[in-house]
Amino acid sequence: MNAPLRASEADTLRNDLAAAFRICHQMGWSESVGNHFSAAVSEDGRQFLLNRRWQHFATIRPDDLLLLDSSDESALEGPDAPDASAWCVHGTLHRRRPEARVILHCHSPYATALSCLADPTMVPIDNNTARFYGRTAYDMEFGGIADAEEEGERLAESLGDKSVLVMGNHGVTVVGQTVAEAFEDLYFFEKAAQTLMLARASGAPLAFLPDAVAQNTADGWRAYRGMAERHFEFLKSQVSG
């Protein structure tokens, strides 16, 4: 059975996803009228919300979000068709990873800089970098604009069971159960990437955390996952209206 969301849940999801775009712009992470966020509305992930083609993040409101079905072969036809790259990537990820309810992709500065290193591994050197210990996947097969179905399939395969995908020479994609959860990881991954890039820029050797300490830190973050809802509520209050 593929039960749809209740009306109240659907409205909340639309409101939260729309707010995430505006928050992303406020953070300085939007890029012209590109990049995409999406959220599944069906259990199998085939039906999902996605931003319209070439609409600036700062302007997106709940009613602007497209409701798409990855099984609809005519989705890329007509004047209201989504961006082809968004369709190929988000549609495939939602279909292949239905448990990934929310998918956020952007080119935030430090995460993108990290993705451009020959070795973009998020190594544990502090609390925030260790947050992602064992939770980050990497795709190093950048081939330009991801507008072919095989690109989406490869990214889904690369993501596996992780919650963050560093896309080599490209940026970052984060998945989560809720908009707040996914956005919190996007926020902390950018902070972690900033710390790591600044530390590397010093030229001094890094003080890596031992594996056991890094794992303990990552596990310890679980008790603080409730921060996401509180933080997101505050961020939404800053972009309301």
N, C-alpha and C positions, 0 to 999 in steps of 0.2 A: 504494500500500500504506500502511496506517495502523497500523504495528506498535506494540503497547503497550510501556510501559517494562518492563524486566526487574524481577523481584521486589525485588532489592537497590536498584535505582534508585528504585522506587516507595516503598520504605520510607524511604530517605534523604529523598526529597521530602516525604513526610508529616511526618517528624520535623522537617525544617527549617521547613516552613510553619507547623506547630504552634508551634514555638519563636518564630517571628517575631511571632505574636500576643502571646505573653507578654512578649517584649522590648519590643514597642510599648507595652504597658501600663506596664512598668517605666519607660519613657521619659516617661510622662505623656501619651501621645498617644491613648489609648483613650477612647471616648465612650460611657458607659453600657454597653449591650449591642449597640450598633450598629457600623457600618463593616465592611468585608469585605476579605479577602485571598483570592486564588485562584491555582492553578497548573495548567497543562495537563498531562495525562498521555498524550494522543494527539498524533500528529504534526499533525493538522489542527486541533487546539485544541478540538474539540467535546466531548471528555471532559475534565473538570477537577475539581479538588478545591476545595471552598468551605466556609467555616465555617457551622455550623448557625445557624438563626434565633435571635437573641436569647440567645446564649451569651456570657458575659463573656470578654474576651480572656485574662484572667489564668488561666482554668480550662481553656483549650483544649489538648487532648492529641492525638496523631496519630490515634487511633481515633475522635475526635469529628468529623473532617472528612468531609463528604459527597462521594461520587463521583457526579457528575452528567453528563448528556449533553444538550447544547444542542438536540439534535434531538428530545428526548423531550417531547412536548407535554403530558404528564401530570405533569411535574416539580413543578408548583405545587399539585398535589392531594395530599391525605393529611396525616397528622400530622407527617411529617418533611420537609415542603416547605421549601425555602430561602426566605429573605426575597425578596420580589418585586423590590425595587430591585436587590438583588445579582444575581438571576437575569437581569434585563434588561440590566444594565450589563456584568457580568463574562462572562455567557454570550455576549453579542454581541461584546464585545472579543476574547474567545478565538477565536470563530468567524471574525471579520473580520481579526484580526491573529494568526494561528497562530504566527508567530515570536515573539510576546510570551508567553513561557512562564509568566512570573509577573506577576501584577497586584496591586499593593498600593494600597489607597485608605484614607486616613484624614484626620482633621481636626486635624492637628498645629497648635499655636497660631500660630506665625509664618507658616507657609505659608498657613493659612486667613486670617490677617489680610492677607497680601499679596494673596490672591485677592479680597478685598473692596475693594481700591483701584480707582478708575476706570481706572487703567492699572497692571495687575499685572505688568508685564514684569519678568522677572529680569534686571536690567541688570548688566553686569560692572564691579564696583568692587574686587574682591579675588580671591584664588585660588579661594575656594569659589563665589562667584557666577559667576566666569568658567568654572568647571567645566561649567556648563549652557548656555554660549554656543552657540547653534545647535542645542540639543538639547531645547528646551522649546516645547510647543504651548499654545494657549490656547483655551478654550471660554467665551464670554461670554453664553451663552443660558440661564442658570439659570431653571428654571421650577418649582421646588419639588422634592418627592421624585421621584427618577428611577425610576419604576416602570412606564414605558411603553416598548415596544420601540423606538419612534422616538427615545427619549432615548439608548438604547445605540447606535443607528445613528449619531446625530449625534456622540456622543463618539468613536466609532471613526473617523469621518471627520475630526474635529478633531485627534485624536492623530496621524494620518498616520504618518510614519516617525520620529517623535520618541520619546524615552524617558520624558519627563515631560509630564503634562498638568495645567496650572493650570486648575481649574474655577471660573470666576468666581462669587463670592459663596458658595463651597461648600468648597473644600479642594484636595487634590492627589491625583493618581493617578500612580504610577510603574510602569513595566514593565521587565522584564529577562529575561535568559536563565536565571538561577538565582535562588533566594531570596536568597542572599548578595549577589549583584550588585544586585538590585532594592532590597534593604534598605539597602545602602550609599548608593545614590542618594537614597533617602528620608531617610536620616540627614543626608547632606550638603546636600540641598535645604532641610531645616528649618534647618540652621545658616546656610546662605546667606540664607534668608528672614529669619532673626533679625538678621543683620548689616545687611541692606538696610533692614529696618524701623527698626532703631535709628538707622542713619545718617539716614534720612528724618526721624525724630522730632526730630533735632537742629535741624532747620530750616535748616541750613547747606547750601550747594550741594554736590552730589556730585561726586567726582573720578572721572569715567568713564574706564575703560581704553579706549585706541584699539582699533578693530576688529581690527587686526593682532595686537596684544598679547593681546586677549581670545581670539582664535582660537588663537594659539600656546599660551596657557595651557590652553585646553580640550583641544587636541591633546596637550599635555604630560601631562595627567592619565591618558592611556591607558596609559602605562608603569607607572602605579600602580594599575591595576585589580585586581592581585593582592592588594591590601590588603583587598578585600572579604571574601575567604574567611577570612583571619586575624582580621579584626575580628569577623566573624560567629561564628567559633568561640569567641572570648572572650565575646561577648554570650550565646551559648547556655549557656556554663558558669555564667553568673550566674543563669539561670532554670531550671536542671536540677532534677530531683527532682519 
